[in-house]
Amino acid sequence: MTTSALAQSAHAAVQASTLFTAALSGLDIRMPLRHDATHCGTIVDADGNMVFVVDVNRERSDAEVTDIAELMLLAINVHAGFLPEVLADG
């Protein structure tokens, strides 16, 4: 599995974000991820391919799902080396 590369000790010059992005790339997921505004809770990659859905059983309100999705995106994208637009611009 591609994620096994993350468990191996990496060369000191290789950043965790590079390994993380490479593992996702091996799964045909292109960064950065984004929230598909037309389908609440659906997270897609840079090519528009679905990656995962937050609250697939619709047990939470759309507002809660949006907040959870945005927090997950922040964590994943920052770990992959993509700063939020607010920080990247300023």
DSSP file (Angstrom, degrees, kcal/mol; ACC not computed):
  #  RESIDUE AA STRUCTURE BP1 BP2  ACC     N-H-->O    O-->H-N    N-H-->O    O-->H-N    TCO  KAPPA ALPHA  PHI   PSI    X-CA   Y-CA   Z-CA
    1    1 A M    >         0   0    0      0, 0.0     3,-1.5     0, 0.0     4,-0.3   0.000 360.0 360.0 360.0 146.8    0.0    0.0    0.0
    2    2 A T  T >   +     0   0    0      1,-0.3     3,-1.8     2,-0.2     4,-0.3   0.838 360.0  64.5 -61.0 -36.0    1.2    3.5   -0.8
    3    3 A T  T >> S+     0   0    0      1,-0.3     3,-1.4     2,-0.2     4,-0.6   0.665  82.1  79.1 -66.7 -14.2    0.9    4.7    2.8
    4    4 A S  H X> S+     0   0    0     -3,-1.5     4,-0.7     1,-0.3     3,-0.7   0.774  81.3  68.0 -63.4 -23.4    3.6    2.2    3.9
    5    5 A A  H <4 S+     0   0    0     -3,-1.8     3,-0.4    -4,-0.3    -1,-0.3   0.804  94.0  57.4 -63.8 -28.4    6.0    4.8    2.5
    6    6 A L  H <4 S+     0   0    0     -3,-1.4    -1,-0.2    -4,-0.3    -2,-0.2   0.775 101.1  56.2 -73.0 -25.4    5.0    7.0    5.4
    7    7 A A  H << S+     0   0    0     -3,-0.7    -1,-0.2    -4,-0.6    -2,-0.2   0.669  91.4  87.4 -81.0 -17.4    6.0    4.4    8.0
    8    8 A Q  S  < S-     0   0    0     -4,-0.7     2,-0.3    -3,-0.4    -3,-0.0  -0.525  93.3 -98.8 -82.9 149.5    9.6    4.1    6.7
    9    9 A S        -     0   0    0     -2,-0.2     2,-0.2     1,-0.1    -1,-0.1  -0.507  45.0-143.6 -68.0 130.8   12.3    6.3    8.0
   10   10 A A        -     0   0    0     -2,-0.3     2,-0.1    -4,-0.1    -1,-0.1  -0.580  22.3 -92.5 -96.4 156.6   12.8    9.1    5.5
   11   11 A H    >   -     0   0    0     -2,-0.2     3,-1.9     1,-0.1    -1,-0.1  -0.410  41.6-115.9 -61.0 142.3   16.0   10.8    4.4
   12   12 A A  T 3  S+     0   0    0      1,-0.3    -1,-0.1    -2,-0.1    -2,-0.1   0.781 113.2  56.5 -56.7 -29.9   16.5   13.9    6.6
   13   13 A A  T 3  S+     0   0    0      2,-0.1     2,-0.6     0, 0.0    -1,-0.3   0.653  88.0  89.9 -79.2 -14.0   16.2   16.2    3.6
   14   14 A V  S <  S-     0   0    0     -3,-1.9     2,-0.1     4,-0.0    -4,-0.1  -0.736  73.7-139.9 -88.7 123.2   12.7   14.9    2.6
   15   15 A Q     >  -     0   0    0     -2,-0.6     4,-1.7     1,-0.1     3,-0.5  -0.451  17.4-119.8 -80.5 153.8    9.9   16.8    4.3
   16   16 A A  H  > S+     0   0    0      1,-0.2     4,-2.7     2,-0.2     5,-0.2   0.859 114.3  58.4 -58.9 -36.5    6.8   15.1    5.7
   17   17 A S  H  > S+     0   0    0      1,-0.2     4,-2.5     2,-0.2    -1,-0.2   0.865 104.1  51.5 -64.0 -34.7    4.7   17.1    3.3
   18   18 A T  H  > S+     0   0    0     -3,-0.5     4,-2.2     2,-0.2    -1,-0.2   0.916 112.1  45.5 -67.0 -43.4    6.6   15.7    0.3
   19   19 A L  H  X S+     0   0    0     -4,-1.7     4,-2.3     2,-0.2    -2,-0.2   0.906 113.9  49.7 -65.3 -42.0    6.1   12.1    1.5
   20   20 A F  H  X S+     0   0    0     -4,-2.7     4,-2.2     2,-0.2    -2,-0.2   0.931 112.8  45.9 -63.1 -47.2    2.4   12.8    2.3
   21   21 A T  H  X S+     0   0    0     -4,-2.5     4,-2.5     1,-0.2    -1,-0.2   0.883 112.2  51.8 -64.5 -38.7    1.8   14.3   -1.2
   22   22 A A  H  X S+     0   0    0     -4,-2.2     4,-2.0     2,-0.2    -1,-0.2   0.894 108.7  50.8 -65.0 -39.6    3.6   11.5   -2.8
   23   23 A A  H  X S+     0   0    0     -4,-2.3     4,-0.6     2,-0.2    -2,-0.2   0.914 112.5  46.3 -64.2 -42.5    1.5    8.9   -1.0
   24   24 A L  H ><>S+     0   0    0     -4,-2.2     5,-2.2     1,-0.2     3,-1.1   0.904 109.9  54.2 -65.3 -40.7   -1.7   10.7   -2.1
   25   25 A S  H ><5S+     0   0    0     -4,-2.5     3,-2.1     1,-0.3    -1,-0.2   0.875 101.4  59.0 -60.7 -37.8   -0.3   10.9   -5.7
   26   26 A G  H 3<5S+     0   0    0     -4,-2.0    -1,-0.3     1,-0.3    -2,-0.2   0.721 105.5  49.9 -63.4 -20.6    0.2    7.2   -5.6
   27   27 A L  T <<5S-     0   0    0     -3,-1.1    -1,-0.3    -4,-0.6    -2,-0.2   0.193 123.9-107.3 -99.4  13.6   -3.5    6.9   -5.0
   28   28 A D  T < 5S+     0   0    0     -3,-2.1     2,-0.6     1,-0.2    -3,-0.2   0.844  76.0 138.1  61.0  37.8   -4.3    9.2   -7.9
   29   29 A I      < -     0   0    0     -5,-2.2     2,-0.5    -8,-0.1    -1,-0.2  -0.963  39.1-157.3-113.0 116.9   -5.3   12.1   -5.5
   30   30 A R        -     0   0    0     -2,-0.6    16,-3.1    -3,-0.1    17,-0.3  -0.830  28.2 -94.1-101.0 128.4   -3.9   15.4   -6.7
   31   31 A M  S    S+     0   0    0     -2,-0.5     2,-0.1    14,-0.2    14,-0.1  -0.438  87.9  53.1 -83.6 157.3   -3.5   18.2   -4.1
   32   32 A P        -     0   0    0      0, 0.0     2,-0.2     0, 0.0    -2,-0.1   0.580  69.8-148.7 -83.3 160.3   -4.9   20.5   -2.9
   33   33 A L        -     0   0    0     40,-0.2     2,-0.3    12,-0.2    12,-0.2  -0.506  16.5-171.1 -83.2 158.9   -8.2   19.2   -1.8
   34   34 A R  E     -A   44   0A   0     10,-2.6    10,-2.8    -2,-0.2     2,-0.5  -0.977  28.6-104.5-148.1 161.4  -11.3   21.4   -1.8
   35   35 A H  E     -A   43   0A   0     -2,-0.3     2,-0.9     8,-0.2     8,-0.2  -0.778  33.1-129.4 -88.2 122.8  -14.9   21.3   -0.6
   36   36 A D    >   -     0   0    0      6,-2.9     3,-1.8    -2,-0.5     6,-0.5  -0.630  17.5-158.4 -73.7 105.8  -17.4   20.7   -3.4
   37   37 A A  T 3  S+     0   0    0     -2,-0.9     3,-0.2     1,-0.3    -1,-0.2   0.714  87.4  59.1 -62.7 -22.0  -19.8   23.6   -2.8
   38   38 A T  T 3  S+     0   0    0      1,-0.2     2,-0.4     4,-0.1    -1,-0.3   0.634 110.8  41.7 -83.4 -12.7  -22.6   21.9   -4.8
   39   39 A H  S X  S-     0   0    0     -3,-1.8     3,-2.5     3,-0.2    -3,-0.3  -0.820  91.4-131.8-136.4  93.9  -22.5   18.8   -2.5
   40   40 A C  T 3  S+     0   0    0     -2,-0.4     3,-0.1     1,-0.3    -3,-0.1  -0.163  89.7  11.9 -50.5 125.9  -22.2   19.6    1.2
   41   41 A G  T 3  S+     0   0    0      1,-0.3    13,-3.0    12,-0.1     2,-0.6   0.359  91.6 129.4  89.2  -4.4  -19.5   17.5    2.8
   42   42 A T  E <   - B   0  53A   0     -3,-2.5    -6,-2.9    -6,-0.5     2,-0.5  -0.751  42.4-159.1 -89.2 123.6  -18.0   16.2   -0.4
   43   43 A I  E     -AB  35  52A   0      9,-3.2     8,-3.4    -2,-0.6     9,-1.4  -0.883  13.1-177.1-104.4 127.4  -14.2   16.6   -0.6
   44   44 A V  E     -AB  34  50A   0    -10,-2.8   -10,-2.6    -2,-0.5     6,-0.2  -0.826  21.5-118.9-122.2 160.3  -12.6   16.5   -4.0
   45   45 A D    >   -     0   0    0      4,-2.4     3,-2.0    -2,-0.3   -14,-0.2  -0.209  47.3 -82.2 -87.2-175.3   -9.1   16.7   -5.3
   46   46 A A  T 3  S+     0   0    0    -16,-3.1   -15,-0.1     1,-0.3   -13,-0.1   0.707 131.6  52.5 -63.6 -20.4   -7.6   19.3   -7.6
   47   47 A D  T 3  S-     0   0    0    -17,-0.3    -1,-0.3     2,-0.1     3,-0.1   0.436 121.0-106.6 -93.3  -0.8   -9.0   17.4  -10.6
   48   48 A G  S <  S+     0   0    0     -3,-2.0     2,-0.4     1,-0.3    -2,-0.1   0.558  71.6 144.0  87.2   8.9  -12.5   17.4   -9.2
   49   49 A N        -     0   0    0    -19,-0.1    -4,-2.4     1,-0.1    -1,-0.3  -0.673  56.8-108.4 -84.0 134.0  -12.4   13.7   -8.3
   50   50 A M  E     +B   44   0A   0     -2,-0.4    -6,-0.3    -6,-0.2     3,-0.1  -0.350  38.7 172.2 -62.8 136.1  -14.2   12.7   -5.1
   51   51 A V  E     -     0   0A   0     -8,-3.4     2,-0.3     1,-0.4    -7,-0.2   0.749  61.7 -25.4-109.6 -49.1  -11.9   11.7   -2.3
   52   52 A F  E     -B   43   0A   0     -9,-1.4    -9,-3.2   -11,-0.0    -1,-0.4  -0.983  51.3-127.5-160.7 166.8  -14.3   11.4    0.7
   53   53 A V  E >   -B   42   0A   0     -2,-0.3     3,-0.5   -11,-0.2     2,-0.5  -0.982  17.5-139.0-123.7 131.2  -17.6   12.5    2.1
   54   54 A V  T 3  S+     0   0    0    -13,-3.0     4,-0.1    -2,-0.4    15,-0.1  -0.765  88.0   1.9 -85.5 130.0  -18.1   14.0    5.6
   55   55 A D  T >  S-     0   0    0     -2,-0.5     3,-2.1     1,-0.1    -1,-0.2   0.955  71.7-179.0  59.8  56.9  -21.3   12.7    7.3
   56   56 A V  T <  S+     0   0    0     -3,-0.5    -1,-0.1     1,-0.3    -2,-0.1   0.755  79.5  54.6 -59.6 -26.4  -22.3   10.3    4.5
   57   57 A N  T 3  S-     0   0    0      0, 0.0    -1,-0.3     0, 0.0    -2,-0.1   0.393 107.5-125.9 -90.0   3.6  -25.4    9.3    6.5
   58   58 A R    <   +     0   0    0     -3,-2.1    -2,-0.1    -4,-0.1    -3,-0.1   0.908  61.2 142.9  54.0  49.9  -26.6   13.0    6.9
   59   59 A E        +     0   0    0      2,-0.1     2,-0.3    -4,-0.0    -1,-0.1   0.568  57.3  58.6 -92.0 -11.7  -26.8   12.9   10.7
   60   60 A R  S    S-     0   0    0     -5,-0.2     2,-0.0     1,-0.1     0, 0.0  -0.738  93.0 -94.4-115.7 163.8  -25.6   16.4   11.2
   61   61 A S     >  -     0   0    0     -2,-0.3     4,-2.5     1,-0.1     5,-0.2  -0.339  36.5-112.1 -71.1 158.7  -26.7   19.8    9.9
   62   62 A D  H  > S+     0   0    0      1,-0.2     4,-2.7     2,-0.2     5,-0.2   0.868 118.9  56.1 -59.3 -35.9  -25.2   21.2    6.8
   63   63 A A  H  > S+     0   0    0      2,-0.2     4,-2.2     1,-0.2    -1,-0.2   0.923 109.5  44.6 -63.2 -44.1  -23.6   23.9    8.9
   64   64 A E  H  > S+     0   0    0      2,-0.2     4,-2.7     1,-0.2    -2,-0.2   0.915 113.5  50.5 -65.4 -42.7  -21.8   21.3   11.1
   65   65 A V  H  X S+     0   0    0     -4,-2.5     4,-2.9     1,-0.2    -2,-0.2   0.911 110.1  50.3 -62.5 -42.6  -20.8   19.3    8.0
   66   66 A T  H  X S+     0   0    0     -4,-2.7     4,-2.6     2,-0.2    -1,-0.2   0.927 111.3  48.5 -61.1 -45.3  -19.4   22.4    6.3
   67   67 A D  H  X S+     0   0    0     -4,-2.2     4,-2.2     2,-0.2    -2,-0.2   0.925 113.7  46.3 -61.6 -44.8  -17.4   23.2    9.5
   68   68 A I  H  X S+     0   0    0     -4,-2.7     4,-2.6     2,-0.2    -2,-0.2   0.930 113.1  49.6 -63.3 -45.6  -16.0   19.7    9.8
   69   69 A A  H  X S+     0   0    0     -4,-2.9     4,-2.6     1,-0.2    -2,-0.2   0.917 111.3  49.0 -60.2 -44.1  -15.2   19.5    6.1
   70   70 A E  H  X S+     0   0    0     -4,-2.6     4,-2.3     2,-0.2    -1,-0.2   0.879 111.6  49.2 -65.4 -38.0  -13.3   22.8    6.2
   71   71 A L  H  X S+     0   0    0     -4,-2.2     4,-2.3     2,-0.2    -1,-0.2   0.909 111.7  48.7 -66.7 -41.5  -11.4   21.8    9.3
   72   72 A M  H  X S+     0   0    0     -4,-2.6     4,-2.7     2,-0.2     5,-0.3   0.922 111.8  49.8 -63.5 -43.4  -10.4   18.5    7.6
   73   73 A L  H  X S+     0   0    0     -4,-2.6     4,-3.0    -5,-0.2     5,-0.4   0.920 109.2  51.7 -60.9 -44.0   -9.3   20.3    4.5
   74   74 A L  H  X S+     0   0    0     -4,-2.3     4,-2.2     1,-0.2     5,-0.3   0.944 113.1  44.5 -58.0 -48.8   -7.2   22.7    6.5
   75   75 A A  H  X S+     0   0    0     -4,-2.3     4,-1.9     2,-0.2    -2,-0.2   0.927 118.5  42.2 -63.1 -46.3   -5.4   19.9    8.3
   76   76 A I  H  X S+     0   0    0     -4,-2.7     4,-1.7     2,-0.2    -2,-0.2   0.944 116.9  45.5 -68.9 -48.7   -4.9   17.8    5.2
   77   77 A N  H  <>S+     0   0    0     -4,-3.0     5,-3.1    -5,-0.3     4,-0.2   0.900 114.2  48.0 -65.3 -40.9   -3.9   20.7    2.8
   78   78 A V  H ><5S+     0   0    0     -4,-2.2     3,-1.6    -5,-0.4    -1,-0.2   0.914 110.3  52.3 -66.0 -41.0   -1.5   22.3    5.3
   79   79 A H  H 3<5S+     0   0    0     -4,-1.9    -1,-0.2    -5,-0.3    -2,-0.2   0.838 108.0  52.7 -62.7 -30.7    0.1   18.9    6.1
   80   80 A A  T 3<5S-     0   0    0     -4,-1.7    -1,-0.3     2,-0.2    -2,-0.2   0.466 128.4 -99.7 -83.7  -0.7    0.6   18.5    2.3
   81   81 A G  T < 5S+     0   0    0     -3,-1.6     2,-0.7     1,-0.2    -3,-0.2   0.606  81.7 128.7  97.1  12.9    2.3   21.9    2.2
   82   82 A F      < -     0   0    0     -5,-3.1    -1,-0.2    -6,-0.2    -2,-0.2  -0.901  47.2-147.3-106.4 114.2   -0.5   24.1    0.9
   83   83 A L        -     0   0    0     -2,-0.7     5,-0.0     1,-0.1    -5,-0.0  -0.455  29.5 -97.1 -74.6 148.5   -1.2   27.2    3.0
   84   84 A P    >>  -     0   0    0      0, 0.0     4,-2.7     0, 0.0     3,-0.6  -0.340  36.4-113.3 -59.8 149.4   -4.7   28.5    3.3
   85   85 A E  H 3> S+     0   0    0      1,-0.2     4,-2.1     2,-0.2     5,-0.2   0.842 115.7  58.9 -56.2 -35.9   -5.4   31.3    0.8
   86   86 A V  H 3> S+     0   0    0      1,-0.2     4,-0.9     2,-0.2    -1,-0.2   0.906 113.8  36.8 -61.4 -42.3   -5.7   33.9    3.7
   87   87 A L  H <4 S+     0   0    0     -3,-0.6    -2,-0.2     2,-0.2    -1,-0.2   0.838 114.0  55.9 -79.1 -34.2   -2.2   33.1    4.8
   88   88 A A  H  < S+     0   0    0     -4,-2.7    -2,-0.2     1,-0.2    -1,-0.2   0.853 110.6  45.3 -67.8 -33.7   -0.7   32.6    1.4
   89   89 A D  H  <        0   0    0     -4,-2.1    -1,-0.2    -5,-0.2    -2,-0.2   0.797 360.0 360.0 -78.4 -29.4   -1.9   36.1    0.3
   90   90 A G     <        0   0    0     -4,-0.9    -1,-0.2    -5,-0.2    -2,-0.2   0.444 360.0 360.0 -99.2 360.0   -0.7   37.9    3.4
